C-alpha cells in the first residue's frame, strides 16, 4: 500500500491515468485508501484476538485515535503551506477539519471498539459459526451501510452558494450560486455527501482543490487540472472534501471487511481453509460491486459509494490472499522484506512521502533569497 501511495502521489500528476478518477470510475490511485483501511481491519483482528482487559484496550485505542487526529489536523489542516511557500500557520476559520489521517483514525476507533466489545462466545468450526460469533459486528456494518444509502439517496439537497477570494485584495470575493433542488443525485454539484459537509463542517473547512476540477466540464486539460472551459458550470471551483463525514461511513465498513479477513486467520489454521473462505467473501464483494455499478450505483471514490466499497474491498482481498500464498504458503519471504519494513513504519513513511515534509524542510535552506533553494536547483516544485 505504501509503495502504491508513493507511486500515485509522485507520478499521478505526470500520468493522469493512474491519478484519482475525476468522478465516477476507479484508477490505480483509488485503491490506496481502501487497501490501507482493509489492512487496518486485518491487523485489529490479530491485535485483539486475546484480550486481558477490554477497558484498558479501549483506552489505548482512544489515545491512538487522538494522536492520529492531531497529526491529521497538523499535516493536512493547512498549517504547513507547502512547497514554494516559506510560511506556516493556519487561520482557524479556514482550517480543514478532515483528511486522510482523520478518516483512518475514525475507522480505526470504531472497528477497534467493535472487536473489543462486539464479539460472541460461540466456538468457530465453520463459516456459519464464524458469522454467528461476529453477528453483532455484521449488524453494525449493515446499520452503517443502511444509514449511508438512506442519507445519500433520501436527503433533499437545496440550492447553495459559495464564494472564492479575488487575488486583488481590494476586490470583494466572487459569489457563485449552484442550482440543485433534487434528491438522490450523485453528481458533483448536488449530492448529499457534499451538502452534509457544508452544513456541519462549514464550506470554509473543506478541501479547496476538489478532484472534480479535473472533469471535462471543469478543465480543458481533463483528466488533468487545467483552465476552466468557457461554459464551465458554477460548481467547478467549490470546495469539496474527499474525506468527508458521510463518505467516511462506508470507509468504516471497508475496515470491518478487513476485520473479517483477520478473523479467518485467527479461527482457521489450515491454509486451504483460509484461502477458501477469503475467496468466497472476495468473489461476493467484487460481483456485488460490479453489478451495482452496471445498475447505476457507480464506483466512486469521492462519495465512497457502496459499490466502490464492495469492489475495492474485494480486490484488496485478492491481493491479500495472493501475498499470503506467496509468503506464508510458498515461503518467498525475501521478496517482501522491503514491503514488510514499510508496513511496520507506514505512518512515518506516509508523513514523509505524502505530506511533503522533506521538501518543506529542504526548501528552508537557501542562499541569498528564498527562491534559491535545493528544490529549485533539482527542479522540484518549480
N, C-alpha and C positions, 0 to 999 in steps of 0.2 A: 504493500500500500504506500509506504513512504517513497519508494523508488518511482512509483506511478505518479504520486503527487508532485515530486520534484520535476519529473518529465513534463507534465502538463503545465506546471507553473512557469517553467522556463522556455518551453517550446510552443506553448499554446498560442502566444502572440504571433509567432512566425508561421505556425501551421494551424490555421483556424479549424481545420478538420478534426483535430484532436482537442481543441478547446471546448469549453462548455457549450452545449447546444443553445442557440439564441432563445428558443422556447420549447416547442414540442420535439420529441425525439431524444436519443441519447448518443453521446460520443464517448471517447475514452475517458475524458476528464469527469464525466458524470458518474463514473463508477467509484471514484475515490472516496467520497463521503460515505455511501452505503457500505463499502468494503470495510472502512475503518469502524463504523458503528457495529457491523456484523462481528468483527473480531473482538470488540469490546464485550459483546454479549457472550461469546465463547469463553473469554478469559474469566468473566464473572462466575460462570458455572463451575470452573475449575477452582477459583479462589474460595468460593463458599460451599464447596462440597462437604466440608466438615466444619461446623460452626461450634465454637465453645460458648459464645455469649452473643446473642442477637443484638442486644443493646449496644455493646461495645463495637460490633461490626457496623451498626447503623451510624454511630457517632463518627467512626473513621470514614465512612462513605460520605457523610455530610461535609467533613473537613476537606476531603479531596475535591469534592464538588465546588466548595467555596474557593479553593486555590485555582481551579480551572476557570471559574467565573471571573476572578480578579485578573488573571493572566489575559483572558479574552478581552476584558474591558481595556486593559493597558495596551495590548498589541494591536487590537482591531477597533478600538473605540475612537481612534483619531489622535491619540496623544503623540505618537511618532508620526511626523508629517511625510516621511518617505524620502526617496531618492531625489536629489537636487533641491531639497528644501531644508536648510540648516536651522530649522526651528523645531520646537516641540511645545506641547501643551494642548489642551482641548477645552473648548467652550462647553460647559455643562448643558447649555441649551441646544447644542449641536451634536453631542456625543452619540455614537452608535451603541445602543444597548446590547444588541445581539450580534452573534458572529459564529464562526466555526467552533471555537473552543467552548463557547457558551452552549451551543447545541449539543456537543459531546458531553458536557457536564450535566445537562438536564437528562439526556438519555441514560447516561451512566447512573445517575442517582436513582431514577425511577426503576430501572432494571435491577440495580443492586437491592433496592427495597423489596422488589418482587421476589428476588431469590432468597433474601433473608427471612421474609415473613410469610410468603405465599406458597409454601411447599407442603404437600400432603405427606402422610406417613406410609403410603402404600409401598409394597415391595415391587420392584420393577423386574419383570422377566419377559416382557413382550412390548411391542409398540403400543398396544392399547393400555397396558398398565402404566407405561410412561406418560401417556396423555392423562390418565386418571390422577397420577401423582402431582402433576403440574396443571391440573384443570383450572385452578384459580388464576394462574398466570395467563393461560389461554383466554380465559374470560375477560381479564383485564385488557389483553391485546384486542379482543373483539369489541370491547367498550370503546377503546381509543379509535379504532377504525370506524365504528358507527358514528362517533362524535365528529370525526373528521369529515366523513361523507355527508352527514346531516348539515354541518355548517357550510361546507363548500358548495353544496347544491341547493341548500334551503334558505340561506340568508339573502335578503334583498340588498343590493348594492346601489345606493343613490348616486346622483351626480356629485362630483367633488372637485376641489380646486387645489392648486399648489403654485408656488412662486419660486423663481430662481433669481439669484442676485445678478446684477449687471456689473461688468468689470469697472465701469466708471463709478467711483464712489458717490458722486453727486446724483446719480440716476436712481430712481426707485426700482425695486425688484419687479421683474416682469411676471404677470399673473397669467396662469393657464387654467382653463376650465375643461373638465373631462365629462362628457355626457355618458351616463350609464342607465340607471333606472331599470335594471334587469336582475334576474335571479338565476343562479346556477351557471353563470358564464365562467369559462376557464381561459379566456384570452388575457393578454397583459393588462388591459385597462380596467376591467370591471369584475375581477374575481374577488371572492370573499377573503382569500389569503391576504391580499394587499389591504383590503378595507379594514380587517381586524387590526393589522399592524398600525395603520394610520390612526385608528380610533384609540387604541390602547397605548401604543408606544409614542405616537406623535410622528408626523411626517418628517420633522426635522431630525429625528433619531434613526432614520432608515439609511440603508446603503445608497450612496449617491451615484454609483456607476452601474446601473442595473444591466443584467445580461441581455434584456430585450432591446437595448440600444443597438444591438448588432443584427436585429431583424431587418428584412428588406424594407419594411415600412419606415424604419428609423435610420438606416445607414446606406449610403450609396456604395459602400465597400463590403456589404454583408457577404459572408458571415463574420466579418471583422468590424471593428469600430470605424466610424468614418463620419464625414459631414452629413447633416440631415438632408434628405431629399426635399425638393420644393413643396411637395404635397404631404409632408410628414404629419401624422396625427398629433394631437395636442399632448398625449401622454408620454411621448418618447423620452422626455428629459425628466420625468417624475422619478423620485426616489422609490426604491423597492428593495426590500430585504430578502435575499435568498435563504436566509436562516431565520425566518420569521416564526411567530408563535404557532399558527395553525399548521404550517408545514412541518414544524418540529414534532407534532403529534405523531405523524407517520414515521419520522426518524426514530422515535422511541420504539415503534413496532419492529423496525429493522433490527434494533438491538435485542429485542425479545426473541426474534427469529434466531439470531446468533446464539442466544442463551439455550435455545432448544438443541442446536447442534452440539453445544457443550455438554448438555445433559446426556446426549447419546454417548459421548466419550466416557462420562462418569459411570453410566449404568451398563454399558455393553463393552466387554473386554475383548471380544473376537474382532479381528479386522474386517472380516466379511460382514458381520452383523452391523458394525458401524457404517461401513460404506453403503450397505443395502438401505439402512434407514435414512442416511443422508440423501441418497439418490431419490428415494420416494418423495421426500419433502422438496428437494430441488426441482424435480420434474413437475410437481403440482404447482409450485410457485411460478416457474417460467411459463408453463402453459396458461395459467390464470392471467399472468401479466400480459402476455401477448394477445390472448383472447379479449381482454378488456380494452387493449389498445385498438384492436380491429373493430370493436363495438363503439368506439368513440371516446373512451376514457384514456386519453393519450398518455404515453410515457412523458413525464415532465419533471425534471429535477427541481426547478424553481418552486413549483407548487408541491413537490414531493407527493405526486399523485399516488393513489393506491396501486395502480398498475405499475408505476415506476418502482414502488417499494417491492412488489412481488417479483418483478423481473430482475432487478439488481440484486436482491437478496438471494434469488435462485442462482444467478451467475456467481455470486460470492461463494455459495455452497459448492458449486462445481470446482472453482479454484481451490477452495479449502480442501476438498476431498482429493484433488489431484496432488496437492503438496503433501498431504498426509500419506498418500500412496507412495509418492516418491521418497519421502524422508523416513517415515515410520515403518512402512512395509518393505520397500526395496532397499533402504539403508543408504540412500545417496545424500547424506547429511552435509558433506563438504561443500556441495553446490549451493547450499542455502545458508552458510555461516555468515555471510555479509548481511543477508536479509534478517537473520536471527538477531544480529547485533543491532541493526536499525530498528527492529521491533522492540528491543529492550530499551532503546533510547528514543522512542518515537516522539515524545513531547519536545525534547531538546532539539531534535532534527527539524521538527515542524516549525518551531520558533525561529531557528536559524535560517531555514530554507524558504519558508512561506511568508514570514513576517519581515523579510529584508533587514534583519538585524545586522548581519555582517556588512552589507553595503552601506547602511546608515552610519555605522561606526567608522568605516573606512573613509567615507567622504568628509568626515570631520577633521581629517588631517590634510591640509592643503598648503600651498606656498603662494604668498602674495595676495591672493583673493580666493574666495570660496570655490569659484569655478575651476580653479587649478587643483584638482584632486586626482587621486589614482583611478577613480571610476571613470572620469572623463578621459584619462590617458589611455585606458584599455577599451574605451567605447561603451561602457555600461551606463545606462540612464541618460545618454546623450540624445 
